[in-house]
Amino acid sequence: MSRLDTLAVHAGRRPDGDTGAILTPIHQVTTYAQDEIGGPPAPHTYSRASNPTVAALEERLAALEGGAGAVCFASGMAALDAVLRRLASGEHVVVGDTVYGGTVRLLREILSRHGVLFSFADASRPDAICAAITPQTRLVLVESPANPTLKLADISGIARVCREADVPLAVDNTFLTPHGQRALELGADLAIHSTTKHLEGHNATIGGAVVVRDAEDWLSWLRLARKSAGTNLAPFEAWLTLRGTKTLAVRLERHAQSALALACRLEATSGVARVLYPGLPSHPQHALAKRQQRHGGSVIAFELAGGKEAARRFVKALRLVTLAESLGAVESLVTHPATMTHAAYSPGERAALGVTDGLLRLSVGLEDVEDLWEDVRRGLVAARGVEACA
Ligand SMILES: *Cc1c(COP(=O)(O)O)cnc(C)c1O
């Protein structure tokens, strides 16, 4: 039972001992009976610390990533927070230059108040990560592909640098999941997930997880951080995520297939200035994508020649794809990074990251790809009026 598709269905599944029901029940409960005062430790004592439904999900996620263990959290941000809080005042983290906006906010607005030091480095170049490591560095954190320009981090190259410097490497593997990218096998010590995205996959929950390759001390730290801050995942959310993971492989195969088809067609369309998708040979890091990814994933970024007004018209004309934040679920969604996910950045910072006013991010869902293309074409036709006078 070692292959991913099988693990996705069976790992952590615990038929109910009392009834024989073949699925893990939703253990909707606060506390657990203890045998005697001073007895041996029970597997569960209080649901802030652990819960059997959540534990079943942790077992599955650890099996899918090929890690020693996993700890689930109330959100992807809570998972990232628990990892970063291991740093004490005066300690330093090197962060990939294009990471999720919430991660940047957490560092700038919260953790910096507690003395945690951070600096950004170009994650496409292991030597740039190496140069950013100081004697105070206790963690390197990268994301690949990164939001929203789909820039890749060279995970195994960075892992080598981290091993030499004796600094642990955390990879936010949300975009591709262990189906699309084997973060731990590529050398990461921690794989971080917003399970909100592909792992649950149905736009129905908020959740997060950290999968640990082998370090017991990280598992104990993450459990302590969760129990202390009360950032536990609720049992119903865990159950929905367990259900979502069962179809992870079939969903991701279709997501990636449709995304590649749409990316190819967008690239051949006038009025589209550039298309960014790791599965396209034109992606600046396509060779790296082929080395470290199984497929290009579900997210495409593309730039309309007519700038912000073209983007506005494009989105307004859509009937099937919804303008909304988030990605990686059955419903296709589009976002305008410059005014949504990356609005907190200065125009200069956005320009440096390639987040232009005409850039759109499309999360390709599981609708029929021809229906999606029809909708995208409707958007492109609406945007075209602008292009002529831009
Ligand atoms: C969504 C996301 C997060 C944050 O996860 P939440 O579940 O929304 O808290 C972190 N990293 C990446 C790459 C994401 O896409």
The ligand as an SDF file (V2000), in Angstrom:
LIG
                    3D

 15 15  0  0  0  0  0  0  0  0999 V2000
   -3.7280   30.1520    0.7840 C   0  0  0  0  0  0  0  0  0  0  0  0
   -2.2800   30.0090    1.0300 C   0  0  0  0  0  0  0  0  0  0  0  0
   -1.7490   30.1240    2.3180 C   0  0  0  0  0  0  0  0  0  0  0  0
   -2.5960   30.4860    3.5170 C   0  0  0  0  0  0  0  0  0  0  0  0
   -3.5020   29.4770    3.8270 O   0  0  0  0  0  0  0  0  0  0  0  0
   -4.9180   29.7250    4.5560 P   0  0  0  0  0  0  0  0  0  0  0  0
   -5.4700   28.3490    4.6540 O   0  0  0  0  0  0  0  0  0  0  0  0
   -5.7070   30.6430    3.6960 O   0  0  0  0  0  0  0  0  0  0  0  0
   -4.6020   30.3340    5.8840 O   0  0  0  0  0  0  0  0  0  0  0  0
   -0.3830   29.9310    2.4790 C   0  0  0  0  0  0  0  0  0  0  0  0
    0.4140   29.6430    1.4260 N   0  0  0  0  0  0  0  0  0  0  0  0
   -0.0690   29.5220    0.1800 C   0  0  0  0  0  0  0  0  0  0  0  0
    0.8540   29.2110   -0.9340 C   0  0  0  0  0  0  0  0  0  0  0  0
   -1.4290   29.7080   -0.0660 C   0  0  0  0  0  0  0  0  0  0  0  0
   -1.8960   29.6080   -1.3180 O   0  0  0  0  0  0  0  0  0  0  0  0
  1  2  1  0
  2  3  1  0
  2 14  2  0
  3  4  1  0
  3 10  2  0
  4  5  1  0
  5  6  1  0
  6  7  2  0
  6  8  1  0
  6  9  1  0
 10 11  1  0
 11 12  2  0
 12 13  1  0
 12 14  1  0
 14 15  1  0
M  END
$$$$
